[in-house]
Amino acid sequence: MKEEMGAVGHDPVAATVLSPVMEGSAKTVHGRFRHKLKMPQILGFVPRPRSPKPIVESNPPQTEVVMDFMENLKENRLVEACQQLLLREDQLFGQETMTVEGLVQVCNEDDKDTLQKDYETLLLHLWMAVHTTFSSTPSGEHLEILRSAVETITLLEEKDQQWEGRPEGSSEAPVWRPHQCRHTHDNLLEKMVDSQMRNATVEEDNISVSSVDNLSTSMKREVCRMGKRLKEDVLRVARDIRDCYPPDFDVCNLYVRLYHQKFSARLTELARSGLDVDDCNYLLCWVNNYYPNDILKHKDLEGHINMESLGTLLSEKDLTTLEEQYLLQKESRVRTWFSKALSKEEEGWLSGKSPELIDGYCFCPLAIDIIQAVDGAMREARTILGSEAKAQRILCQLDSFLISYKKSLEEFVKARRENTQAVVKANLVNIEQFRDFIVRREESIPEEIRTSCMSTLADLRDCGYGYFTGPIHEELRVQYHRLWTQAWFTGGQMVLDEVLGTLDRHMQQFTDLKPICVEELLGRLHMEMMVEYVKRMMKRKMRLKDKEQQETAAKLLAEDSSKLSTYFTEAGSKICWLSEVLPKMAEVVRLQDPGSIQLEIVTLARDFPDLSWRHISALLSLKANLSTADVRGIKESLEVNRPSVTSSNTNPPFFSKVPAGKFWHMPS
């Protein structure tokens, strides 16, 4: 027997679940038992008739060698050895005789002792086969032994159930029943997993220096080794060990659950030990990213484990504490970096230097740097926190930065330095890049943050573009005053041509402004000039007395509309819908029939729902030949039809930008 123990080796984990090694000579015992196996008293056993002596041939056929119990064990034929013991158990406990007390078993005590010791020997081999699951590289021979051990466990479990299900009053079960091999097996697996994870924290293994030993702290190395050991072992179970077990063992889930529990217990201890920022980040990476994504979602585990039943490695309370620690330090770092970047940019502005030119356009790297920093911080936060929603908190720092940026730029613009024009041009590019970033991320940015950022960027745009449009409109103010005057009406002065000539001269200064910003600048000028034109038109400085004057004015309106649209479209403005405003107003001025005017007004209100009655009243006041009753009818028609016509509008607001006079004619 000592030789048998030497063959399987000794292990402290296995020793905790194995029975003491039996004493005595197994060879002597089983020599005696082989003689007893020839007895025909076994229930259901039909002895073979004795065969006649074979005729000796020159090449006799090979005969199957029948092994005894110990020989089967030596060859690791655990199922065959188990079947032999079960047969002996049936023989020993299947013999009953009638006595005064009733049916009793007729058993030889020596045979019972021998059988019990043989079972202990079988279990020793059985548990050693299970215990060596991770002790070597899987081979066909090793897996076959494990498969035999698992089948043996099933046989012994079935026998336990047979004894438990015997009728009441039956003979007493053997002292070794129930074996409870399944329970012992699961306990052994738990001890094996515990040993595997414990050893992983101290051993060097063969893991590359770059992946483990190069980690900066002992905590990182410990967590990495445990995680790698867990991954290697559960993948081995899924790839090789799983096939050695029947489905009812659910061995993949069993192993994963045990490893999960051990890993979770250790990470919980570490999480509560007061980690520094770096270790906190690393532990969160394992909890939220590496473990669920690289291990549990590994393709080899797909369909074999139930992730939902495992839960998280850390409790919600512990996880929230670590995540809050991470977010606070990340927000602080991002905030500090943003502040330094803006301070550096401000120093450049105040130094008097003009920004650099890239491809002939004024350029400032601030927006690119900030956006890259936000993207990097968000990407890291998503990885460490495992959640897009939690990572979005970083974006609050962008909102705060934009507010600081707005304040700095507005103060700089007010100072009117020599380099202001070039600095503003460069920062207009920044503003458009920030805006594009927010618009592209619209769905992933919380509404409150998005609204706040877009509002700040709108103010920045007004500041930057207003710096250029303000002086242009100031110079054009005198020319605006000549619109819709008698000189304009008679054609004695080409007012709009002069306006566009002045505008074109100013536009020559924007050759070093990036095209996307030029487009926005032109769009603003287009809108503002249209607003100024309509405002001059509605000031009632002219009264068109008859059809001829009204048709002339409508023609001039159409010509001016064409000139404005052509100029801005060719220059690069994309606000095409503005070209519809003046032609529709010109049609109201031209028409004479009240019914037709009424219809045109309803159409105008449909396309521009911000058109108020004050605007309509001012427009109708140009037509001196329109009666009060006609105006009242138009108003009533509009009131009836407005609710149904406004819903189909797609044009942005326009008339709300045009001041409405206080003393315009309002029909009662």
C-alpha positions as CSV (number, residue, x, y, z in Angstrom):
1,M,0.0,0.0,0.0
2,K,2.9,2.3,0.7
3,E,4.0,1.8,-2.9
4,E,0.5,2.8,-4.0
5,M,0.7,6.0,-2.0
6,G,4.1,6.8,-3.5
7,A,2.6,6.4,-6.9
8,V,-0.1,9.0,-6.5
9,G,2.0,11.3,-4.3
10,H,1.1,13.3,-1.2
11,D,-0.7,16.7,-1.1
12,P,-1.8,18.6,2.0
13,V,-5.1,19.7,0.3
14,A,-6.0,16.2,-0.8
15,A,-5.1,14.9,2.7
16,T,-7.9,17.1,4.2
17,V,-10.6,15.0,2.5
18,L,-8.9,11.5,2.3
19,S,-9.4,8.7,4.7
20,P,-6.4,7.3,6.6
21,V,-4.4,4.7,4.6
22,M,-5.5,1.3,5.5
23,E,-3.0,-1.0,7.2
24,G,-2.2,-4.5,6.3
25,S,-1.3,-6.3,3.1
26,A,-3.7,-5.5,0.2
27,K,-2.2,-8.3,-1.8
28,T,-3.0,-10.9,0.9
29,V,-6.5,-9.5,1.3
30,H,-7.3,-9.5,-2.4
31,G,-5.7,-12.9,-2.9
32,R,-8.3,-14.2,-0.5
33,F,-11.1,-12.2,-2.2
34,R,-10.3,-13.6,-5.6
35,H,-11.1,-17.0,-4.3
36,K,-14.4,-15.7,-2.9
37,L,-15.5,-14.2,-6.2
38,K,-16.1,-17.7,-7.5
39,M,-18.9,-18.3,-5.1
40,P,-22.3,-18.4,-6.9
41,Q,-24.4,-16.9,-4.1
42,I,-24.4,-13.4,-5.6
43,L,-28.0,-12.3,-6.4
44,G,-28.6,-12.5,-10.2
45,F,-25.2,-13.9,-10.8
46,V,-25.1,-16.8,-13.3
47,P,-21.8,-18.5,-13.4
48,R,-20.3,-19.4,-16.7
49,P,-20.1,-23.1,-17.5
50,R,-16.6,-24.4,-17.3
51,S,-15.0,-24.4,-20.7
52,P,-13.2,-27.5,-21.9
53,K,-9.5,-27.2,-22.2
54,P,-8.5,-25.5,-25.4
55,I,-6.6,-27.4,-28.0
56,V,-3.1,-26.1,-28.1
57,E,-2.4,-24.4,-31.4
58,S,0.8,-23.1,-32.8
59,N,-0.6,-19.5,-32.7
60,P,-3.3,-19.4,-30.0
61,P,-5.6,-16.3,-30.0
62,Q,-4.9,-13.7,-27.4
63,T,-7.3,-13.8,-24.4
64,E,-8.5,-10.8,-22.4
65,V,-6.6,-10.4,-19.1
66,V,-9.0,-10.0,-16.2
67,M,-7.5,-7.6,-13.6
68,D,-8.3,-7.6,-9.9
69,F,-9.1,-4.6,-7.8
70,M,-5.5,-3.5,-7.1
71,E,-4.4,-4.1,-10.6
72,N,-7.2,-1.9,-11.9
73,L,-6.2,0.8,-9.4
74,K,-2.6,0.6,-10.5
75,E,-3.7,1.1,-14.1
76,N,-6.0,4.0,-13.0
77,R,-9.0,2.0,-14.2
78,L,-11.1,3.6,-11.5
79,V,-14.5,2.7,-12.9
80,E,-13.6,-1.0,-13.2
81,A,-12.2,-1.0,-9.7
82,C,-15.4,0.7,-8.4
83,Q,-17.6,-1.8,-10.2
84,Q,-15.7,-4.6,-8.5
85,L,-16.3,-3.1,-5.1
86,L,-20.0,-2.5,-5.8
87,L,-20.3,-6.1,-6.9
88,R,-18.7,-7.2,-3.6
89,E,-21.0,-4.9,-1.7
90,D,-24.0,-6.3,-3.4
91,Q,-22.7,-9.8,-2.6
92,L,-22.0,-9.1,1.1
93,F,-25.2,-7.2,1.8
94,G,-27.5,-9.1,-0.5
95,Q,-27.4,-12.3,1.5
96,E,-30.2,-12.5,4.0
97,T,-31.5,-15.3,6.3
98,M,-34.7,-15.7,8.4
99,T,-34.3,-15.6,12.1
100,V,-36.6,-15.1,15.1
101,E,-36.2,-11.4,14.7
102,G,-36.8,-11.5,11.0
103,L,-34.6,-11.1,8.0
104,V,-31.0,-10.4,8.8
105,Q,-27.8,-10.0,6.7
106,V,-25.3,-12.8,6.7
107,C,-22.0,-11.0,6.4
108,N,-18.5,-11.9,7.3
109,E,-17.0,-9.1,9.4
110,D,-13.6,-9.6,7.9
111,D,-15.0,-9.2,4.4
112,K,-16.8,-6.0,5.5
113,D,-13.6,-4.6,7.0
114,T,-11.7,-5.5,3.9
115,L,-14.3,-3.9,1.6
116,Q,-14.4,-0.7,3.7
117,K,-10.6,-0.4,3.4
118,D,-10.8,-1.0,-0.3
119,Y,-13.3,1.8,-0.6
120,E,-10.9,4.0,1.3
121,T,-8.2,3.1,-1.1
122,L,-10.4,3.7,-4.1
123,L,-11.4,7.1,-2.7
124,L,-7.8,8.0,-2.2
125,H,-7.1,7.4,-5.9
126,L,-10.3,9.1,-6.8
127,W,-9.5,12.4,-5.0
128,M,-5.9,12.4,-6.1
129,A,-7.2,12.2,-9.7
130,V,-9.4,15.2,-9.1
131,H,-6.8,17.1,-7.2
132,T,-4.3,16.9,-10.1
133,T,-6.6,18.8,-12.4
134,F,-4.4,21.9,-12.5
135,S,-1.1,20.3,-11.5
136,S,0.2,19.6,-15.1
137,T,-0.5,20.4,-18.7
138,P,-3.6,18.6,-19.8
139,S,-2.9,15.4,-21.7
140,G,-5.1,12.6,-23.0
141,E,-4.0,10.2,-20.3
142,H,-4.6,12.7,-17.5
143,L,-8.0,13.7,-18.8
144,E,-9.0,10.0,-19.2
145,I,-8.1,9.4,-15.5
146,L,-10.2,12.4,-14.5
147,R,-13.1,11.2,-16.6
148,S,-12.9,7.8,-15.0
149,A,-12.8,9.4,-11.5
150,V,-15.9,11.5,-12.3
151,E,-17.8,8.4,-13.6
152,T,-16.8,6.7,-10.4
153,I,-18.2,9.5,-8.4
154,T,-21.5,9.1,-10.3
155,L,-21.6,5.3,-9.6
156,L,-21.0,5.9,-5.9
157,E,-23.6,8.6,-5.7
158,E,-26.1,6.3,-7.4
159,K,-25.3,3.6,-4.9
160,D,-25.8,6.1,-2.0
161,Q,-29.3,6.9,-3.5
162,Q,-30.1,3.2,-3.7
163,W,-29.4,2.7,0.0
164,E,-31.3,5.8,1.0
165,G,-34.3,4.7,-1.0
166,R,-34.5,1.2,0.4
167,P,-37.9,0.2,1.9
168,E,-38.5,0.8,5.6
169,G,-37.5,-2.1,7.8
170,S,-34.8,-3.2,5.4
171,S,-31.4,-4.2,6.7
172,E,-29.0,-1.6,7.9
173,A,-26.7,0.2,5.5
174,P,-22.9,-0.3,5.6
175,V,-21.1,2.0,7.9
176,W,-19.4,3.7,4.9
177,R,-22.7,4.7,3.4
178,P,-23.4,7.3,2.3
179,H,-20.1,8.2,0.7
180,Q,-21.4,11.6,-0.3
181,C,-18.8,11.8,-3.0
182,R,-20.4,14.7,-4.8
183,H,-20.3,16.8,-1.6
184,T,-16.7,15.8,-1.0
185,H,-15.8,16.6,-4.6
186,D,-17.2,20.1,-4.4
187,N,-15.4,20.7,-1.1
188,L,-12.1,19.5,-2.7
189,L,-12.6,21.8,-5.7
190,E,-13.1,24.7,-3.3
191,K,-9.8,23.9,-1.5
192,M,-8.1,23.5,-4.8
193,V,-9.3,26.9,-6.0
194,D,-8.3,28.5,-2.7
195,S,-4.8,27.0,-3.1
196,Q,-4.5,28.1,-6.7
197,M,-5.4,31.7,-5.9
198,R,-3.3,31.8,-2.7
199,N,-0.2,30.5,-4.6
200,A,-0.8,32.9,-7.4
201,T,-0.2,35.9,-5.1
202,V,3.3,34.8,-4.1
203,E,4.7,32.7,-6.9
204,E,6.7,34.2,-9.8
205,D,5.1,31.8,-12.4
206,N,6.3,32.2,-15.9
207,I,4.4,35.4,-16.5
208,S,6.4,37.9,-18.5
209,V,8.2,40.7,-16.7
210,S,6.5,43.4,-18.7
211,S,3.0,42.2,-17.8
212,V,3.3,41.6,-14.0
213,D,6.7,42.3,-12.5
214,N,6.9,45.7,-14.2
215,L,3.7,46.9,-12.4
216,S,4.5,49.7,-10.0
217,T,3.0,48.4,-6.8
218,S,2.7,45.1,-4.9
219,M,-1.1,45.4,-4.9
220,K,-1.1,45.7,-8.7
221,R,1.1,42.6,-9.0
222,E,-1.0,40.6,-6.6
223,V,-4.3,41.5,-8.4
224,C,-2.8,40.8,-11.8
225,R,-1.4,37.4,-10.8
226,M,-4.7,36.4,-9.2
227,G,-6.6,37.6,-12.3
228,K,-4.3,35.8,-14.7
229,R,-4.5,32.6,-12.7
230,L,-8.3,32.8,-12.6
231,K,-8.4,33.3,-16.4
232,E,-6.0,30.4,-17.1
233,D,-7.8,28.0,-14.9
234,V,-11.3,28.7,-15.9
235,L,-10.3,28.5,-19.6
236,R,-8.6,25.2,-19.0
237,V,-11.9,24.0,-17.4
238,A,-13.9,25.2,-20.4
239,R,-11.5,23.8,-23.0
240,D,-10.4,20.5,-21.5
241,I,-11.9,19.6,-18.1
242,R,-15.5,20.3,-19.0
243,D,-15.6,17.2,-21.3
244,C,-14.7,15.0,-18.4
245,Y,-17.9,15.8,-16.5
246,P,-21.5,15.0,-17.2
247,P,-23.9,18.1,-17.7
248,D,-25.5,17.7,-14.3
249,F,-22.2,18.7,-12.6
250,D,-22.3,22.1,-14.3
251,V,-18.6,22.1,-13.8
252,C,-17.9,25.4,-15.6
253,N,-20.3,27.3,-13.5
254,L,-19.0,25.6,-10.4
255,Y,-15.4,26.5,-11.0
256,V,-16.2,30.0,-12.1
257,R,-18.3,30.6,-9.0
258,L,-15.6,29.3,-6.7
259,Y,-12.9,31.5,-8.4
260,H,-15.3,34.5,-8.4
261,Q,-15.8,34.1,-4.6
262,K,-12.1,33.9,-3.9
263,F,-11.2,36.8,-6.1
264,S,-14.1,38.9,-4.8
265,A,-13.1,38.3,-1.2
266,R,-9.5,39.4,-1.8
267,L,-10.5,42.4,-3.8
268,T,-12.9,43.5,-1.1
269,E,-10.1,43.4,1.4
270,L,-7.9,45.5,-0.8
271,A,-10.7,48.0,-1.6
272,R,-11.3,48.6,2.1
273,S,-7.6,49.0,2.9
274,G,-7.3,52.6,1.8
275,L,-5.8,52.5,-1.6
276,D,-4.0,55.4,-3.2
277,V,-5.2,56.9,-6.5
278,D,-3.1,54.7,-8.8
279,D,-4.0,51.4,-7.1
280,C,-7.6,52.5,-6.9
281,N,-7.7,53.0,-10.7
282,Y,-6.0,49.6,-11.3
283,L,-8.4,47.7,-9.1
284,L,-11.4,49.4,-10.8
285,C,-10.0,48.4,-14.2
286,W,-10.1,44.7,-13.1
287,V,-13.6,45.0,-11.5
288,N,-15.3,46.9,-14.3
289,N,-13.4,46.0,-17.4
290,Y,-10.8,43.2,-17.4
291,Y,-12.8,40.7,-15.4
292,P,-16.2,41.0,-17.0
293,N,-14.9,41.6,-20.6
294,D,-11.7,39.8,-21.0
295,I,-12.5,36.8,-18.8
296,L,-16.2,36.2,-18.4
297,K,-17.0,37.2,-22.0
298,H,-14.2,35.1,-23.4
299,K,-15.4,33.2,-26.5
300,D,-14.4,29.9,-24.9
301,L,-16.7,30.5,-22.0
302,E,-19.7,31.5,-24.1
303,G,-22.7,29.4,-23.4
304,H,-21.0,27.6,-20.5
305,I,-21.4,30.1,-17.6
306,N,-24.1,32.2,-16.2
307,M,-22.7,35.7,-15.7
308,E,-25.8,37.1,-14.1
309,S,-25.7,34.7,-11.2
310,L,-22.2,35.7,-10.3
311,G,-22.9,39.4,-9.4
312,T,-20.1,42.0,-9.2
313,L,-16.7,41.4,-7.6
314,L,-17.3,44.3,-5.2
315,S,-20.5,45.3,-3.3
316,E,-22.3,48.4,-4.5
317,K,-21.1,50.3,-1.5
318,D,-17.4,49.4,-1.9
319,L,-17.6,50.0,-5.7
320,T,-19.3,53.4,-5.3
321,T,-16.6,54.5,-2.8
322,L,-13.8,53.6,-5.2
323,E,-15.5,55.1,-8.2
324,E,-16.1,58.4,-6.4
325,Q,-12.5,58.5,-5.4
326,Y,-11.5,58.0,-9.0
327,L,-13.9,60.6,-10.4
328,L,-12.8,63.2,-7.9
329,Q,-9.2,62.9,-8.7
330,K,-9.8,62.7,-12.5
331,E,-12.0,65.8,-12.4
332,S,-9.3,67.6,-10.4
333,R,-6.6,66.7,-13.0
334,V,-8.8,67.6,-15.9
335,R,-9.7,70.9,-14.3
336,T,-6.1,71.7,-13.6
337,W,-5.0,70.8,-17.1
338,F,-7.7,73.0,-18.6
339,S,-6.8,75.9,-16.5
340,K,-3.1,75.7,-17.5
341,A,-4.0,75.4,-21.2
342,L,-6.2,78.5,-21.0
343,S,-3.6,80.5,-19.0
344,K,-0.9,79.6,-21.6
345,E,-3.2,80.8,-24.4
346,E,-4.0,84.1,-22.6
347,E,-0.3,84.7,-22.2
348,G,0.1,84.5,-25.9
349,W,-2.8,86.9,-26.5
350,L,-1.4,89.5,-24.1
351,S,2.2,89.2,-25.4
352,G,1.0,91.0,-28.6
353,K,2.0,88.1,-30.8
354,S,-0.3,87.1,-33.6
355,P,-1.4,83.5,-33.8
356,E,0.4,81.2,-36.3
357,L,-0.9,80.6,-39.8
358,I,-1.7,77.0,-40.9
359,D,-2.5,76.7,-44.6
360,G,-2.8,80.5,-44.7
361,Y,-5.4,80.7,-42.0
362,C,-5.2,82.0,-38.4
363,F,-4.9,79.0,-36.1
364,C,-5.0,78.3,-32.4
365,P,-4.5,74.7,-31.0
366,L,-6.6,75.3,-27.8
367,A,-9.8,73.6,-29.0
368,I,-7.9,70.6,-30.4
369,D,-5.9,70.2,-27.1
370,I,-9.0,70.5,-24.9
371,I,-11.1,68.1,-27.1
372,Q,-8.3,65.5,-27.1
373,A,-8.0,65.8,-23.3
374,V,-11.8,65.4,-22.9
375,D,-11.8,62.4,-25.2
376,G,-8.9,60.8,-23.5
377,A,-10.4,61.4,-20.0
378,M,-13.7,60.1,-21.1
379,R,-12.2,57.0,-22.8
380,E,-10.2,56.2,-19.6
381,A,-13.2,56.8,-17.4
382,R,-15.4,54.4,-19.6
383,T,-12.7,51.8,-19.3
384,I,-12.2,52.1,-15.5
385,L,-15.8,52.7,-14.6
386,G,-17.3,50.3,-17.2
387,S,-20.1,52.8,-17.8
388,E,-20.7,55.6,-20.3
389,A,-23.2,57.3,-17.9
390,K,-20.7,57.5,-15.1
391,A,-17.9,58.8,-17.4
392,Q,-20.1,61.7,-18.5
393,R,-19.4,63.4,-15.3
394,I,-16.1,64.4,-16.8
395,L,-18.0,66.6,-19.3
396,C,-19.0,69.0,-16.6
397,Q,-15.4,70.2,-16.6
398,L,-15.8,71.1,-20.3
399,D,-18.8,73.2,-19.4
400,S,-16.9,75.0,-16.7
401,F,-13.9,75.6,-19.0
402,L,-16.1,77.1,-21.7
403,I,-17.5,79.6,-19.2
404,S,-13.9,80.6,-18.2
405,Y,-12.9,80.8,-21.9
406,K,-15.8,83.0,-22.7
407,K,-14.9,85.4,-19.9
408,S,-11.3,85.6,-21.0
409,L,-12.0,86.2,-24.6
410,E,-14.6,88.9,-24.0
411,E,-12.2,90.8,-21.8
412,F,-9.5,90.5,-24.4
413,V,-11.8,91.7,-27.2
414,K,-12.8,94.8,-25.2
415,A,-9.2,95.8,-24.9
416,R,-8.8,96.3,-28.7
417,R,-5.1,95.4,-29.0
418,E,-3.1,95.4,-32.2
419,N,-3.3,91.6,-32.4
420,T,-7.0,91.4,-31.5
421,Q,-8.3,90.8,-35.0
422,A,-5.9,87.9,-35.7
423,V,-6.5,86.4,-32.2
424,V,-10.3,86.6,-32.7
425,K,-10.0,84.9,-36.1
426,A,-8.0,82.1,-34.6
427,N,-10.5,81.7,-31.7
428,L,-13.5,81.7,-34.1
429,V,-12.0,78.4,-35.4
430,N,-11.7,77.2,-31.8
431,I,-15.4,78.0,-31.2
432,E,-16.6,76.2,-34.3
433,Q,-14.5,73.1,-33.3
434,F,-16.0,73.1,-29.8
435,R,-19.5,73.5,-31.2
436,D,-18.9,70.7,-33.7
437,F,-17.7,68.4,-30.9
438,I,-20.8,69.0,-28.8
439,V,-23.2,68.5,-31.8
440,R,-21.5,65.3,-32.9
441,R,-21.7,63.9,-29.3
442,E,-25.3,65.2,-28.9
443,E,-26.8,61.8,-28.0
444,S,-24.0,60.9,-25.5
445,I,-23.9,64.2,-23.6
446,P,-26.5,64.7,-20.9
447,E,-29.1,67.3,-21.9
448,E,-28.3,69.7,-19.1
449,I,-24.6,69.8,-19.9
450,R,-25.2,70.0,-23.7
451,T,-27.7,72.9,-23.3
452,S,-25.3,74.8,-21.0
453,C,-22.3,74.3,-23.4
454,M,-24.3,75.3,-26.5
455,S,-25.5,78.5,-24.7
456,T,-21.9,79.4,-23.7
457,L,-20.7,78.7,-27.3
458,A,-23.6,80.9,-28.7
459,D,-22.3,83.8,-26.5
460,L,-18.7,83.1,-27.7
461,R,-19.9,83.2,-31.3
462,D,-21.7,86.5,-30.8
463,C,-18.6,87.9,-29.2
464,G,-16.2,86.8,-32.0
465,Y,-18.4,87.4,-35.0
466,G,-19.8,90.5,-33.5
467,Y,-16.3,91.9,-33.3
468,F,-16.3,92.0,-37.1
469,T,-19.9,92.6,-38.0
470,G,-20.3,95.5,-35.6
471,P,-18.0,97.9,-37.5
472,I,-19.4,96.8,-40.8
473,H,-22.9,97.7,-39.9
474,E,-21.8,100.9,-38.3
475,E,-20.3,102.1,-41.6
476,L,-23.4,100.9,-43.5
477,R,-25.8,102.7,-41.2
478,V,-25.9,105.9,-43.3
479,Q,-26.7,103.8,-46.4
480,Y,-29.4,101.8,-44.6
481,H,-31.2,105.1,-43.9
482,R,-31.6,105.7,-47.6
483,L,-33.5,102.5,-48.2
484,W,-37.2,102.9,-48.7
485,T,-37.0,106.6,-49.2
486,Q,-38.1,108.7,-52.1
487,A,-34.5,108.6,-53.6
488,W,-34.6,104.8,-53.4
489,F,-38.1,104.7,-55.0
490,T,-37.3,106.9,-57.9
491,G,-34.0,105.1,-58.6
492,G,-31.9,108.3,-58.3
493,Q,-29.6,106.5,-56.0
494,M,-28.4,102.9,-56.3
495,V,-28.7,102.4,-52.5
496,L,-28.4,98.6,-52.3
497,D,-25.5,98.6,-54.8
498,E,-23.6,101.0,-52.5
499,V,-24.4,98.8,-49.5
500,L,-23.1,95.7,-51.2
501,G,-20.0,97.5,-52.5
502,T,-19.1,98.6,-48.9
503,L,-19.7,95.1,-47.7
504,D,-17.5,93.6,-50.4
505,R,-14.6,95.9,-49.4
506,H,-14.8,94.7,-45.8
507,M,-14.9,91.1,-46.8
508,Q,-11.4,91.4,-48.2
509,Q,-9.9,91.4,-44.7
510,F,-11.1,87.8,-44.1
511,T,-8.8,86.0,-46.5
512,D,-6.9,84.5,-43.5
513,L,-10.1,83.4,-41.8
514,K,-10.9,79.7,-42.2
515,P,-13.7,79.0,-44.7
516,I,-16.0,77.4,-42.2
517,C,-15.9,80.7,-40.2
518,V,-16.3,82.8,-43.3
519,E,-19.4,80.9,-44.1
520,E,-20.8,81.6,-40.6
521,L,-19.8,85.2,-40.8
522,L,-21.5,85.6,-44.2
523,G,-24.7,83.9,-42.9
524,R,-24.8,86.4,-40.0
525,L,-24.3,89.4,-42.3
526,H,-26.9,88.0,-44.6
527,M,-29.4,87.7,-41.8
528,E,-28.6,91.1,-40.3
529,M,-28.8,92.9,-43.6
530,M,-32.2,91.4,-44.4
531,V,-33.4,92.3,-40.9
532,E,-32.2,95.9,-41.4
533,Y,-33.8,96.1,-44.9
534,V,-37.2,94.9,-43.6
535,K,-37.0,97.2,-40.6
536,R,-36.4,100.2,-42.9
537,M,-39.3,99.0,-45.1
538,M,-41.8,98.9,-42.1
539,K,-41.0,102.3,-40.7
540,R,-43.8,103.8,-42.8
541,K,-41.7,106.5,-44.3
542,M,-43.4,105.8,-47.6
543,R,-47.1,105.5,-48.5
544,L,-47.8,103.8,-51.8
545,K,-51.0,105.6,-53.0
546,D,-52.1,103.6,-56.0
547,K,-51.6,100.4,-58.0
548,E,-48.8,101.9,-60.1
549,Q,-46.6,102.9,-57.1
550,Q,-47.3,99.6,-55.5
551,E,-46.2,97.6,-58.5
552,T,-43.1,99.8,-58.9
553,A,-42.2,99.2,-55.2
554,A,-42.8,95.4,-55.6
555,K,-40.5,95.4,-58.6
556,L,-37.8,97.2,-56.6
557,L,-38.2,94.8,-53.8
558,A,-37.8,91.8,-56.1
559,E,-34.7,93.3,-57.6
560,D,-33.1,94.1,-54.3
561,S,-33.9,90.5,-53.1
562,S,-32.2,89.1,-56.2
563,K,-29.1,91.2,-55.6
564,L,-28.8,90.3,-52.0
565,S,-29.4,86.6,-52.6
566,T,-26.9,86.5,-55.5
567,Y,-24.2,88.3,-53.6
568,F,-24.4,86.2,-50.5
569,T,-24.9,82.9,-52.3
570,E,-21.9,83.5,-54.4
571,A,-19.8,84.6,-51.4
572,G,-20.6,81.4,-49.6
573,S,-23.7,81.9,-47.4
574,K,-25.8,78.8,-46.9
575,I,-29.0,80.5,-45.6
576,C,-31.0,79.9,-48.7
577,W,-34.4,80.3,-47.1
578,L,-33.7,84.1,-46.6
579,S,-34.2,84.6,-50.3
580,E,-37.9,83.8,-49.9
581,V,-38.7,86.7,-47.5
582,L,-38.6,89.8,-49.8
583,P,-40.4,88.1,-52.8
584,K,-43.3,87.1,-50.6
585,M,-43.5,90.6,-49.1
586,A,-43.3,92.1,-52.6
587,E,-46.3,90.0,-53.7
588,V,-48.4,91.5,-50.8
589,V,-47.4,94.9,-51.9
590,R,-48.2,94.2,-55.6
591,L,-51.6,92.6,-55.2
592,Q,-54.8,94.7,-55.3
593,D,-57.6,92.2,-54.6
594,P,-58.2,91.9,-50.8
595,G,-59.0,88.2,-51.2
596,S,-55.6,87.6,-52.9
597,I,-53.8,89.7,-50.3
598,Q,-55.5,87.7,-47.6
599,L,-54.3,84.5,-49.1
600,E,-50.7,85.7,-49.5
601,I,-50.7,86.9,-45.9
602,V,-51.8,83.5,-44.7
603,T,-49.0,81.9,-46.8
604,L,-46.4,84.3,-45.4
605,A,-47.6,83.4,-41.8
606,R,-47.3,79.7,-42.7
607,D,-43.7,80.0,-43.8
608,F,-42.7,82.4,-41.0
609,P,-44.8,81.7,-37.9
610,D,-43.0,84.4,-35.9
611,L,-44.7,87.0,-38.1
612,S,-46.8,89.1,-35.8
613,W,-49.9,91.2,-36.5
614,R,-47.8,94.3,-35.9
615,H,-45.5,93.2,-38.7
616,I,-48.5,92.5,-41.0
617,S,-50.2,95.8,-40.1
618,A,-47.0,97.7,-40.9
619,L,-46.7,95.9,-44.3
620,L,-50.4,96.6,-45.1
621,S,-49.9,100.3,-44.1
622,L,-47.7,100.8,-47.2
623,K,-50.8,100.3,-49.3
624,A,-52.7,103.6,-48.9
625,N,-55.6,102.4,-51.0
626,L,-56.5,99.5,-48.7
627,S,-59.6,100.2,-46.6
628,T,-60.0,99.5,-42.9
629,A,-62.6,96.9,-43.6
630,D,-60.2,95.1,-45.9
631,V,-57.5,95.1,-43.2
632,R,-60.0,93.8,-40.6
633,G,-61.0,91.0,-43.0
634,I,-57.4,90.0,-43.5
635,K,-56.8,90.0,-39.7
636,E,-59.9,87.8,-39.1
637,S,-58.8,85.4,-41.8
638,L,-55.4,85.1,-40.3
639,E,-56.7,84.5,-36.8
640,V,-58.8,81.7,-38.1
641,N,-56.1,80.0,-40.2
642,R,-53.0,80.7,-38.1
643,P,-53.3,77.6,-35.8
644,S,-53.4,75.2,-38.8
645,V,-50.7,76.9,-40.9
646,T,-47.9,77.2,-38.3
647,S,-47.4,73.5,-37.7
648,S,-45.9,72.8,-41.1
649,N,-43.2,75.5,-40.9
650,T,-39.5,74.6,-41.3
651,N,-37.9,78.1,-41.5
652,P,-36.0,79.5,-38.5
653,P,-37.2,82.7,-36.8
654,F,-36.8,85.9,-38.8
655,F,-39.5,88.5,-38.1
656,S,-39.0,88.2,-34.4
657,K,-35.6,89.9,-35.0
658,V,-37.4,92.9,-36.7
659,P,-38.6,95.5,-34.3
660,A,-42.3,96.1,-34.4
661,G,-43.4,99.8,-34.1
662,K,-45.7,100.9,-31.3
663,F,-47.9,103.3,-33.3
664,W,-48.7,101.3,-36.4
665,H,-52.3,101.3,-37.6
666,M,-54.3,98.6,-35.9
667,P,-57.8,98.2,-37.3
668,S,-60.6,97.8,-34.7
